[in-house]
Amino acid sequence: MNAFILKHLKTLEMLGVLMRIASFTVVSWLGPASPFLWVWLVNTVDAVLLAWCAVLKADKAYTLLNAFWVLVGVVGIARAAGWVA
């Protein structure tokens, strides 16, 4: 899997960035009517993708940033799904 990611690194990074832009755009446009579970799922998937790319590039700053977003995403998913208050 790492070989595939390295081969398509720039494309996958762009996909992750576009996913992040899309999820925040939905929240900006729809406000409280946003499908927050969907937004958090997309945001967490893009954070995993971008963190994986950053690890393979040995970019510590972006690894930390995106690992943080994965954790934030897990909390966001749990809250949006109603699993925690």
C-alpha positions as a Markdown table, in Angstrom:
| # | Residue | x | y | z |
|---|---|---|---|---|
| 1 | Met | 0.0 | 0.0 | 0.0 |
| 2 | Asn | 2.9 | 2.4 | 0.8 |
| 3 | Ala | 4.3 | 1.8 | -2.7 |
| 4 | Phe | 0.9 | 2.8 | -4.2 |
| 5 | Ile | 0.7 | 5.9 | -2.1 |
| 6 | Leu | 4.3 | 7.0 | -2.9 |
| 7 | Lys | 3.7 | 6.4 | -6.6 |
| 8 | His | 0.5 | 8.7 | -6.5 |
| 9 | Leu | 1.6 | 10.9 | -3.6 |
| 10 | Lys | 0.8 | 14.3 | -5.2 |
| 11 | Thr | -2.5 | 13.2 | -6.5 |
| 12 | Leu | -3.5 | 11.7 | -3.2 |
| 13 | Glu | -2.4 | 14.8 | -1.3 |
| 14 | Met | -4.5 | 16.9 | -3.7 |
| 15 | Leu | -7.5 | 14.6 | -3.2 |
| 16 | Gly | -7.1 | 15.0 | 0.6 |
| 17 | Val | -6.9 | 18.8 | 0.4 |
| 18 | Leu | -10.0 | 18.9 | -1.9 |
| 19 | Met | -11.9 | 16.7 | 0.5 |
| 20 | Arg | -11.0 | 19.0 | 3.4 |
| 21 | Ile | -12.1 | 22.1 | 1.4 |
| 22 | Ala | -15.3 | 20.4 | 0.4 |
| 23 | Ser | -16.2 | 19.4 | 4.0 |
| 24 | Phe | -15.6 | 22.9 | 5.3 |
| 25 | Thr | -17.4 | 24.4 | 2.4 |
| 26 | Val | -20.5 | 22.4 | 3.2 |
| 27 | Val | -20.4 | 23.7 | 6.8 |
| 28 | Ser | -19.9 | 27.3 | 5.6 |
| 29 | Trp | -22.8 | 27.1 | 3.2 |
| 30 | Leu | -25.3 | 25.1 | 5.2 |
| 31 | Gly | -24.4 | 26.2 | 8.8 |
| 32 | Pro | -26.5 | 24.4 | 11.4 |
| 33 | Ala | -28.3 | 22.4 | 8.7 |
| 34 | Ser | -25.0 | 20.7 | 7.7 |
| 35 | Pro | -24.9 | 16.9 | 7.7 |
| 36 | Phe | -22.2 | 17.0 | 10.4 |
| 37 | Leu | -21.7 | 13.2 | 10.6 |
| 38 | Trp | -20.9 | 13.2 | 6.8 |
| 39 | Val | -18.7 | 16.2 | 7.2 |
| 40 | Trp | -16.7 | 14.6 | 10.1 |
| 41 | Leu | -16.4 | 11.3 | 8.2 |
| 42 | Val | -15.0 | 13.1 | 5.1 |
| 43 | Asn | -12.7 | 15.3 | 7.3 |
| 44 | Thr | -11.4 | 12.3 | 9.2 |
| 45 | Val | -10.7 | 10.2 | 6.0 |
| 46 | Asp | -8.8 | 13.1 | 4.5 |
| 47 | Ala | -6.8 | 13.6 | 7.7 |
| 48 | Val | -5.9 | 9.9 | 7.6 |
| 49 | Leu | -4.8 | 10.1 | 4.0 |
| 50 | Leu | -2.8 | 13.3 | 4.5 |
| 51 | Ala | -1.2 | 12.0 | 7.7 |
| 52 | Trp | -0.2 | 8.8 | 5.9 |
| 53 | Cys | 1.3 | 10.9 | 3.0 |
| 54 | Ala | 3.2 | 13.0 | 5.6 |
| 55 | Val | 4.6 | 10.0 | 7.4 |
| 56 | Leu | 5.9 | 8.6 | 4.1 |
| 57 | Lys | 7.5 | 11.9 | 3.3 |
| 58 | Ala | 9.0 | 12.1 | 6.8 |
| 59 | Asp | 7.3 | 15.5 | 7.3 |
| 60 | Lys | 6.9 | 15.7 | 11.1 |
| 61 | Ala | 5.0 | 18.9 | 11.2 |
| 62 | Tyr | 2.2 | 17.7 | 8.8 |
| 63 | Thr | 2.2 | 14.3 | 10.4 |
| 64 | Leu | 1.5 | 15.9 | 13.7 |
| 65 | Leu | -1.1 | 18.3 | 12.3 |
| 66 | Asn | -3.0 | 15.6 | 10.5 |
| 67 | Ala | -2.8 | 13.1 | 13.3 |
| 68 | Phe | -4.3 | 15.8 | 15.5 |
| 69 | Trp | -7.1 | 16.2 | 12.9 |
| 70 | Val | -7.7 | 12.4 | 13.0 |
| 71 | Leu | -8.3 | 12.6 | 16.8 |
| 72 | Val | -10.5 | 15.7 | 16.4 |
| 73 | Gly | -12.4 | 13.8 | 13.7 |
| 74 | Val | -13.0 | 10.8 | 15.9 |
| 75 | Val | -14.5 | 13.0 | 18.5 |
| 76 | Gly | -16.5 | 14.9 | 15.9 |
| 77 | Ile | -17.9 | 11.6 | 14.5 |
| 78 | Ala | -18.8 | 10.4 | 18.0 |
| 79 | Arg | -20.6 | 13.6 | 18.8 |
| 80 | Ala | -22.4 | 13.8 | 15.5 |
| 81 | Ala | -23.5 | 10.2 | 15.8 |
| 82 | Gly | -24.8 | 10.9 | 19.3 |
| 83 | Trp | -22.5 | 8.4 | 20.9 |
| 84 | Val | -21.2 | 11.0 | 23.4 |
| 85 | Ala | -22.7 | 14.3 | 24.6 |
